[in-house]
Amino acid sequence: MTLSAHPFVSVRHELMKRRILVEVPLRRFSRQETACYLDLVFPENRFPKELAEVVQARSNGNPLFVSEIARDLMERGAVRRREGQWCIEASLDQVHQSLPLSIQSVIERKLAQLDAEDKLLMMTASLQGIQFDSRLAAIAAGFPVSEAEQRL
């Protein structure tokens, strides 16, 4: 599906025209804002304050990267909830070493988790570029169009 043909584009435009939707550009998080974000995602945590510094340094305050690092910590079990509190399961140095190096690393990890059919479909769609026609990707990858659109 091309970006311009995506239903959200026209809805977004209409909502902005009616002043119902306002785009808010995100700036980079400060160390304090990163710590606050971690406290919101992991309430009642027993994290050392240095964890926010490590996340801040690795993410350079990029809000998307900060949120993906938090999700990555949870998914890999680097942080767990025990007795009602979030705790780090390894040393701070081990956590730091295991963090994704970049937002690209996060994307690569997510792609590695896809099953073979999803990978085939994503690779086929990517051949068209940033914008793609899901119908063409489905046909080229040998998927029914409705299934391909659901997977994408």
RARARA-V914599 format. One record per residue. N is the residue number from 1. RES is the residue in one letter. PHI is phi in degrees with one decimal (* if undefined). OMEGA is omega in degrees with one decimal (* if undefined). Layout:
N:RES:PHI:OMEGA ; N:RES:PHI:OMEGA
This chain:
1:M:*:177.7 ; 2:T:-71.7:-178.7 ; 3:L:-58.6:-178.7 ; 4:S:-68.3:179.7 ; 5:A:-90.8:-178.6 ; 6:H:-67.0:-177.5 ; 7:P:-57.6:-178.3 ; 8:F:-63.8:-176.8 ; 9:V:-59.7:-179.3 ; 10:S:-69.9:177.8 ; 11:V:-64.3:179.4 ; 12:R:-58.6:180.0 ; 13:H:-59.2:-179.1 ; 14:E:-64.0:179.4 ; 15:L:-65.4:178.1 ; 16:M:-68.3:179.3 ; 17:K:-61.5:179.0 ; 18:R:-83.5:-179.7 ; 19:R:62.3:175.9 ; 20:I:-93.3:-178.8 ; 21:L:-117.2:175.6 ; 22:V:-129.0:175.6 ; 23:E:-80.2:179.8 ; 24:V:-117.1:178.3 ; 25:P:-68.3:179.7 ; 26:L:-93.5:173.5 ; 27:R:-98.6:-179.6 ; 28:R:-69.6:176.6 ; 29:F:-74.6:168.8 ; 30:S:-79.2:177.8 ; 31:R:-61.6:179.9 ; 32:Q:-65.0:178.5 ; 33:E:-67.1:175.9 ; 34:T:-63.9:178.3 ; 35:A:-62.4:178.7 ; 36:C:-63.0:178.5 ; 37:Y:-60.3:179.1 ; 38:L:-61.8:177.5 ; 39:D:-66.5:178.0 ; 40:L:-71.8:-179.3 ; 41:V:-73.7:-178.6 ; 42:F:-121.1:-178.4 ; 43:P:-63.4:179.5 ; 44:E:55.0:179.9 ; 45:N:-97.1:175.4 ; 46:R:-115.1:-178.8 ; 47:F:-75.5:171.4 ; 48:P:-67.6:-177.7 ; 49:K:-62.1:179.3 ; 50:E:-67.9:179.1 ; 51:L:-60.7:178.4 ; 52:A:-61.9:178.2 ; 53:E:-65.4:179.3 ; 54:V:-65.0:179.5 ; 55:V:-64.5:179.0 ; 56:Q:-61.0:-178.2 ; 57:A:-64.2:-177.8 ; 58:R:-70.1:-174.7 ; 59:S:-88.1:-173.3 ; 60:N:56.2:176.9 ; 61:G:79.0:179.3 ; 62:N:-65.2:-174.9 ; 63:P:-56.7:178.0 ; 64:L:-63.1:-178.9 ; 65:F:-67.5:177.8 ; 66:V:-58.5:-178.5 ; 67:S:-66.9:178.4 ; 68:E:-69.4:176.0 ; 69:I:-63.4:178.5 ; 70:A:-59.9:179.2 ; 71:R:-63.3:179.4 ; 72:D:-62.1:178.8 ; 73:L:-59.0:179.3 ; 74:M:-69.1:-175.7 ; 75:E:-62.5:-179.5 ; 76:R:-86.2:179.8 ; 77:G:77.0:177.9 ; 78:A:-69.7:171.4 ; 79:V:-126.5:-179.6 ; 80:R:-140.2:176.6 ; 81:R:-93.0:178.1 ; 82:R:-132.4:179.3 ; 83:E:51.5:175.8 ; 84:G:80.1:-179.2 ; 85:Q:-130.9:176.0 ; 86:W:-80.1:-179.5 ; 87:C:-133.5:173.1 ; 88:I:-81.7:-176.7 ; 89:E:-92.2:-179.7 ; 90:A:-141.5:176.9 ; 91:S:-69.4:178.9 ; 92:L:-59.3:178.7 ; 93:D:-64.7:178.0 ; 94:Q:-65.2:177.7 ; 95:V:-62.4:-179.9 ; 96:H:-59.5:-179.1 ; 97:Q:-64.0:-175.5 ; 98:S:-89.9:-179.0 ; 99:L:-67.3:175.2 ; 100:P:-59.4:-176.7 ; 101:L:-76.0:-176.8 ; 102:S:-155.9:175.9 ; 103:I:-62.9:176.1 ; 104:Q:-62.5:177.7 ; 105:S:-62.4:178.1 ; 106:V:-62.4:179.8 ; 107:I:-62.6:179.1 ; 108:E:-62.1:177.7 ; 109:R:-62.9:-179.9 ; 110:K:-66.5:178.0 ; 111:L:-64.0:179.1 ; 112:A:-64.5:-179.3 ; 113:Q:-84.5:-179.5 ; 114:L:-71.0:174.4 ; 115:D:-75.2:-174.1 ; 116:A:-59.2:-178.8 ; 117:E:-66.9:178.1 ; 118:D:-64.8:178.0 ; 119:K:-62.0:178.9 ; 120:L:-58.9:-179.6 ; 121:L:-63.9:179.5 ; 122:M:-64.6:179.1 ; 123:M:-64.6:179.2 ; 124:T:-63.7:178.6 ; 125:A:-63.9:-177.0 ; 126:S:-66.9:178.0 ; 127:L:-63.2:178.8 ; 128:Q:-80.7:179.9 ; 129:G:111.6:-178.1 ; 130:I:-61.0:175.9 ; 131:Q:-98.9:-178.3 ; 132:F:-143.4:177.3 ; 133:D:-98.8:-176.6 ; 134:S:-61.9:178.6 ; 135:R:-63.7:178.3 ; 136:L:-65.2:178.3 ; 137:A:-62.0:179.4 ; 138:A:-62.0:-178.5 ; 139:I:-62.6:-178.4 ; 140:A:-63.8:-178.5 ; 141:A:-89.0:178.0 ; 142:G:81.3:179.3 ; 143:F:-109.8:168.1 ; 144:P:-62.5:-175.6 ; 145:V:-56.3:-177.5 ; 146:S:-62.4:178.8 ; 147:E:-67.3:179.8 ; 148:A:-61.7:-179.7 ; 149:E:-64.8:177.3 ; 150:Q:-67.0:-179.4 ; 151:R:-68.6:-178.8 ; 152:L:-74.1:*
